[in-house]
Amino acid sequence: MRLDLIEACGLKGLRRGGAEISRRHANVIVNLEQARAADVLDLMVAAHRAVRDRFGVELRPEIVLAGGLAEEFRGRVRAG
């Protein structure tokens, strides 16, 4: 179901730096051109905010965010 929410927000193909939300599967972020962790995090935050704003659903990352990225993610989604 969560895949459908990200896709319904029109986010397939959304790109930040070298990372992109997959055009095939909206729950996958692909590295196209030496994506940085910050590029991936930007896409995660964009997807989270879009789904929250449109459907009122709070997405949770399926991956473990390391090196302070978990705190940064939480802070950025709260700020938006």
N, C-alpha and C positions, 0 to 999 in steps of 0.2 A: 504493500500500500504506500509506503513512504516514497518508493520510486515514482509512483504516479503523482504524488504531490510536487516533487521537484520538477518533473516533466510538465505538469499542469501550469507551473509558474513560467514556463518557456525558457528554462535555464540550460537546456541541452546546447552545447556549443559555446557557452559563456566562457570567456578566456580572461585570465589574469597572468601577465608575464608569460612564462612558458608552460603554464598549466591550463587545462580545459576540462569542463564537465563534459563527459563523453557524449558524443552524438548518438551512440547506440544505447547506452545504459546510463540513465541520469544519476545513478548512485555511485558512479565511478569517476574519479578524477584522473586524467591521463597527463603524463609528462611529455610534452611535444618538443620543447626546446630548452633543456636544462632548467627546468622549473626549480624554484627555490621553495623552501618550506613556507615562506611568507606568501608565495603565490597560491599554494594549496590552501593555506589558512584563509586567505582572502575569499576564495571560492566557497569554502565551507561556511564562512560567515554570511556571504551573500545568499547562499541557499537557505541557511537557517532563517535569516531575516525575511526572505521572500515567502517562505512557507508559513512562518509565524504570522506575518502581516496579512496574508491572503486567507489562511485556513485556521489560524489560532492554534496551530500545533507546534510544539517545541521539539525539534529534532535533536537527537543525541548522537554524537560521533560513534561509529562502530569500531574505530581504531583507538589505540592508546596514544595520546599526545604527550610527548616527552620534552624535556628541556625547557620548561616554562610555557610551552605552547598551550597546555590545558588552561592555565590561568589566563593567558592572553585571549583565548577563544571565549571563555566565560565572560571576561570583562568587555570584550567587543560586542557580543550578542546582547549583553545587558544594556550597553550604551546606545544601541540602535533601537 
